[in-house]
Amino acid sequence: MKTKQLANVLIKILGLSVLVHSIPGIGSGVFFFTRARGVSSSGDGWLYALTTVIVPVIGIIFIVKSRDIATFLFKNEDE
């Protein structure tokens, strides 16, 4: 297996891991947002809800763009 292929697979695994580990955060964020919606707050609920959405998006980007990331990391290597 070549270096770029291995990097591609490992980046996909990293993205899948980030996506799976963000599932409890999504549930917690939805619960916090629905509970805090009725309570007057300073707007911190939006920040918490935003961070629970950003992490899975990063995982999806790692999965979808893994080949481009591996090419960028190992652009000087010949295949």
LUMVEXKE-632094 format. One record per residue: residue number from 0; x, y, z of N, C-alpha, C, O, CB in turn. Coordinates in steps of 0.05 Angstrom, whole numbers, plus 5000, padded with zeros to 4 digits. Glycine has a CB too. Layout:
% LUMVEXKE-632094
PT   seq   n.east   n.north   n.up   ca.east   ca.north   ca.up   c.east   c.north   c.up   o.east   o.north   o.up   cb.east   cb.north   cb.up
PT   NUM        X         Y      Z         X          Y       Z        X         Y      Z        X         Y      Z         X          Y       Z
...
% end
This chain:
% LUMVEXKE-632094
PT   seq   n.east   n.north   n.up   ca.east   ca.north   ca.up   c.east   c.north   c.up   o.east   o.north   o.up   cb.east   cb.north   cb.up
PT     0     5017      4977   5000      5000       5000    5000     5018      5025   5000     5037      5027   5016      4981       5000    5025
PT     1     5012      5043   4982      5028       5067    4980     5020      5087   5002     5000      5085   5015      5024       5080    4952
PT     2     5038      5107   5006      5035       5126    5028     5009      5142   5025     4995      5146   5044      5058       5145    5028
PT     3     5003      5151   5001      4978       5167    4997     4953      5150   5002     4934      5160   5013      4977       5178    4968
PT     4     4954      5125   4993      4931       5107    4998     4927      5102   5028     4904      5103   5038      4934       5081    4983
PT     5     4949      5097   5042      4947       5093    5071     4937      5118   5085     4920      5117   5103      4974       5085    5082
PT     6     4947      5141   5077      4938       5167    5089     4908      5171   5083     4894      5181   5100      4955       5190    5078
PT     7     4899      5164   5059      4871       5167    5051     4854      5150   5070     4833      5160   5080      4867       5159    5022
PT     8     4861      5125   5074      4846       5108    5092     4846      5118   5120     4825      5118   5134      4857       5079    5090
PT     9     4869      5126   5130      4871       5135    5158     4856      5161   5162     4844      5165   5184      4900       5139    5165
PT    10     4855      5179   5142      4840       5204    5145     4810      5197   5145     4795      5210   5160      4847       5223    5122
PT    11     4801      5178   5129      4773       5170    5130     4766      5158   5157     4744      5163   5167      4767       5149    5107
PT    12     4784      5142   5168      4779       5130    5195     4778      5152   5216     4761      5152   5234      4801       5109    5202
PT    13     4796      5172   5214      4795       5195    5232     4769      5210   5230     4757      5217   5250      4819       5213    5227
PT    14     4759      5215   5206      4734       5229    5202     4711      5213   5213     4693      5224   5225      4729       5234    5172
PT    15     4711      5187   5209      4690       5170    5220     4690      5170   5250     4669      5170   5263      4692       5141    5210
PT    16     4714      5170   5262      4717       5171    5291     4706      5197   5302     4692      5198   5322      4746       5167    5299
PT    17     4713      5219   5289      4704       5245    5298     4673      5247   5296     4660      5257   5313      4717       5268    5281
PT    18     4662      5235   5274      4634       5236    5270     4619      5219   5292     4599      5228   5303      4627       5225    5243
PT    19     4630      5196   5298      4617       5178    5318     4620      5191   5346     4601      5189   5362      4630       5150    5318
PT    20     4643      5202   5352      4646       5214    5378     4630      5240   5382     4627      5249   5405      4676       5220    5383
PT    21     4620      5251   5361      4604       5276    5363     4575      5270   5367     4559      5289   5373      4608       5293    5338
PT    22     4566      5245   5365      4538       5239    5368     4527      5246   5396     4506      5258   5398      4533       5209    5363
PT    23     4541      5239   5418      4531       5248    5444     4530      5278   5447     4513      5289   5461      4549       5236    5466
PT    24     4549      5292   5435      4549       5321    5436     4525      5333   5421     4513      5353   5430      4574       5332    5424
PT    25     4517      5320   5400      4493       5329    5385     4468      5326   5402     4452      5344   5404      4490       5314    5358
PT    26     4466      5302   5415      4443       5298    5432     4443      5317   5455     4422      5328   5463      4443       5269    5443
PT    27     4466      5322   5467      4467       5341    5489     4461      5369   5480     4447      5384   5494      4495       5340    5502
PT    28     4471      5376   5457      4466       5403    5446     4436      5408   5440     4426      5429   5445      4482       5408    5421
PT    29     4423      5387   5429      4395       5390    5423     4379      5392   5449     4361      5409   5451      4384       5365    5406
PT    30     4386      5376   5468      4372       5377    5494     4377      5404   5508     4358      5416   5518      4382       5355    5513
PT    31     4401      5414   5508      4408       5439    5520     4393      5462   5506     4383      5481   5518      4438       5444    5520
PT    32     4393      5461   5479      4380       5483    5464     4350      5483   5468     4339      5505   5471      4387       5479    5434
PT    33     4337      5460   5468      4308       5460    5472     4301      5468   5501     4280      5480   5506      4297       5432    5466
PT    34     4318      5460   5520      4313       5467    5548     4318      5497   5553     4303      5510   5568      4330       5450    5567
PT    35     4339      5508   5541      4346       5536    5546     4330      5555   5528     4332      5579   5532      4376       5539    5540
PT    36     4315      5544   5509      4300       5562    5492     4278      5577   5507     4272      5600   5501      4287       5546    5469
PT    37     4266      5564   5527      4246       5578    5543     4257      5596   5564     4243      5613   5574      4228       5557    5555
PT    38     4282      5592   5571      4295       5608    5592     4310      5632   5579     4323      5628   5559      4315       5591    5609
PT    39     4307      5655   5590      4321       5678    5580     4350      5675   5586     4358      5674   5610      4309       5704    5591
PT    40     4367      5674   5566      4396       5672    5571     4411      5693   5555     4399      5708   5539      4406       5643    5564
PT    41     4437      5693   5559      4453       5714    5546     4462      5706   5517     4478      5720   5505      4478       5720    5562
PT    42     4452      5684   5507      4458       5676    5480     4480      5654   5479     4489      5647   5457      4467       5699    5464
PT    43     4487      5643   5502      4507       5622    5502     4497      5596   5491     4512      5579   5482      4517       5618    5531
PT    44     4471      5593   5491      4459       5569    5479     4465      5566   5449     4469      5544   5439      4429       5569    5484
PT    45     4465      5589   5436      4471       5588    5407     4500      5579   5402     4506      5564   5384      4467       5616    5394
PT    46     4518      5588   5419      4546       5580    5417     4550      5551   5422     4564      5537   5407      4564       5597    5436
PT    47     4537      5540   5442      4538       5512    5448     4526      5495   5425     4538      5475   5417      4524       5505    5474
PT    48     4503      5504   5415      4490       5489    5393     4507      5491   5368     4508      5471   5352      4463       5501    5387
PT    49     4521      5513   5363      4538       5516    5340     4562      5497   5341     4570      5485   5321      4547       5545    5337
PT    50     4574      5495   5365      4597       5477    5367     4590      5448   5364     4606      5432   5355      4611       5482    5394
PT    51     4565      5440   5372      4557       5413    5369     4551      5406   5340     4550      5383   5332      4532       5407    5386
PT    52     4547      5427   5323      4543       5422    5295     4570      5423   5280     4573      5409   5260      4524       5443    5283
PT    53     4588      5439   5289      4614       5442    5275     4630      5417   5275     4643      5410   5255      4630       5465    5287
PT    54     4631      5403   5298      4648       5379    5300     4640      5357   5281     4657      5346   5268      4647       5368    5329
PT    55     4614      5350   5278      4607       5329    5258     4612      5338   5229     4618      5322   5212      4578       5321    5261
PT    56     4609      5364   5224      4615       5375    5198     4644      5371   5191     4651      5364   5168      4607       5404    5195
PT    57     4662      5375   5211      4690       5370    5206     4696      5341   5200     4712      5334   5183      4707       5379    5231
PT    58     4682      5323   5215      4685       5294    5209     4676      5287   5181     4688      5271   5168      4669       5278    5229
PT    59     4654      5299   5172      4644       5293    5145     4663      5304   5124     4667      5291   5104      4616       5306    5141
PT    60     4674      5327   5130      4694       5339    5111     4718      5321   5109     4729      5316   5087      4703       5367    5120
PT    61     4728      5310   5132      4750       5291    5131     4744      5266   5114     4760      5257   5099      4758       5283    5160
PT    62     4719      5256   5117      4712       5232    5102     4710      5238   5072     4721      5223   5056      4685       5221    5112
PT    63     4697      5260   5065      4693       5267    5037     4718      5276   5023     4723      5269   5000      4671       5288    5034
PT    64     4734      5292   5036      4758       5304    5024     4784      5290   5031     4805      5302   5029      4760       5333    5032
PT    65     4783      5265   5040      4807       5251    5049     4828      5248   5027     4851      5251   5032      4799       5224    5060
PT    66     4819      5243   5003      4838       5241    4981     4852      5267   4975     4876      5267   4971      4824       5231    4955
PT    67     4837      5289   4976      4850       5315    4971     4869      5322   4994     4890      5334   4989      4828       5337    4968
PT    68     4862      5316   5018      4879       5321    5041     4905      5305   5039     4926      5315   5044      4864       5315    5068
PT    69     4902      5279   5032      4926       5262    5030     4944      5272   5007     4968      5271   5010      4917       5233    5025
PT    70     4932      5281   4985      4948       5291    4963     4962      5317   4971     4985      5321   4964      4930       5297    4938
PT    71     4949      5334   4987      4961       5358    4996     4984      5352   5015     5005      5365   5014      4941       5376    5010
PT    72     4980      5332   5033      5001       5326    5052     5026      5313   5039     5048      5317   5048      4990       5307    5074
PT    73     5021      5297   5019      5042       5282    5006     5045      5290   4977     5048      5272   4959      5037       5252    5008
PT    74     5045      5316   4971      5046       5325    4943     5073      5321   4931     5075      5321   4906      5038       5354    4942
PT    75     5094      5319   4946      5121       5316    4935     5129      5287   4930     5150      5282   4918      5141       5329    4954
PT    76     5113      5269   4939      5120       5241    4935     5110      5231   4908     5089      5238   4899      5108       5223    4957
PT    77     5126      5214   4895      5118       5202    4870     5102      5177   4876     5106      5163   4896      5143       5195    4852
PT    78     5084      5171   4857      5068       5147    4861     5079      5124   4845     5068      5102   4846      5039       5152    4852
% end
